[in-house]
Amino acid sequence: MLLSVSERTFSQTVFESNTPVLVHFWAPWCGVCRVIDPLLNQFEESWAGQVKVVGINADSSLKLASTYKLTTLPTLILFDGGKVLFRFENFQGREDLRRTLDAFMQSYDPSPQRQILQPQSAVIRA
């Protein structure tokens, strides 16, 4: 189960994190949001310690939804050091989401020494 954050805890959880944070903006009425939850849990486990995944109910966090100009749900935004690195919306299914997230993480350069992140397990199963 993803860690749930709110407008009150967003800054501390996302901006002050020592690792990149993938924020999943969702809503209770969004079927696709529920469908991708297991995939996001697997993604977090695969990249254990290298990325944190959190969920935010966009209906309960209208200020954040407005700040990040959400136009569709689910919307996934990857933050590092308080900066938006990557935004993903309108994906074409779980496999598309899995491939895109893994490709980004494998190419992500968090330091000047060009450290490439490696997943802890071979594959995320969709």
N, C-alpha and C positions, 0 to 999 in steps of 0.2 A: 504494500500500500504506500502510495506517495505521501511524503510529508506535506501537510496542508498549511499554507501560509495565508495571511490576510494583509490588508493595507497596513495594519498596525505593526506586523512583524516582517513585512517585505524588505525594508531597508537593511535590517540586521541580518536576515537570512540570505538575501541575495547580494547586496552590495558589500557586506563585510565578510563574505565567504573567502576562504583561502583557495578554494577550487572553483572552476567554472560551475555555473548553476543553470540548468535547463528548466525554464518555467513553462508549465503547461497551463494555459488559460482554458478553462472549461466551464460548463454550466450543467445543471442537473437534467435539463431537457435535451441535451446534446447526445445523441446515440453514439456518434463516432468518438466522442470524448471518452465514453465508457469503454468502447471497443479497444482503444489504444492504450488504456491503463496498464494491462499486463505487459505489453511490449515496452512501455517506458520503464516499468519495474525491472524487466530483463536487461534493458539498456543500462540502467544504473548499476545493476549487479555486475554486468560484464566489464564496465569501466570503473569498478570499485575503487573508491578513494581518489579518482581522477575527475569525476563529475558528480554533481548532486542534482537530483531531479525533484522538483517541488510542484505542487498543484495549487492553483488559485481559482476560486469560483468567481468568474467574471460578473455574474449577476449580483454578487454580494460585495464586489470590489469595483464599483463604477468609476471611481477616481483613477485607479490603475488602468482599467479598460480604456478610459479616455486618454490618459497619458501615453499609452502605447498604441493608440489609434486602432483598436481591434475592430475589424470589419467582418470577421468570420471566426467560428469556433469549430474545432480546436485551433488555437494558435500556440506555437512553441517558440520561445525566445531564449537564446543562449546568452548568458551574461558572464563576463569575467572582469573582476575588478570594478564592477559597477557600469561597465560599458557593454552595449549590445554588440555581440559578435556575429550573430546569425539569427534569422527569423524564418520560420517555416510555417506555411499555411497552404491550404488547397492541395494537399498531397493526394496521391491516387492509390490509397490503400496502405495496409500495414507494411508490405514488403518495400514499397517506395519510401516510406518513412524510415524503416530500418536501414536501408541502403544509404539514404541521405545522411542520417545521424552518424553512422559508422564512418562514412567517407569523410565527413567533416572532422570528426574526432581524430582520425588517423592522420589528417593533414594539418591539424591545428598546431600552431607554434606558440607555446606559452612563454618562451624565453628567447633571448638573443642567441643562446647556444643551440637553437633549433632542435629542441627535444620533441620527438614524435611520441605521442601517447600510444600505448598498446592496450588492447582489450585484455581482460583477465581470462576470458573464455573465448573459444574460437568463433562462435556464431550466436547471434540473437535469433531465436526462433520466432517467426511471425505466427 
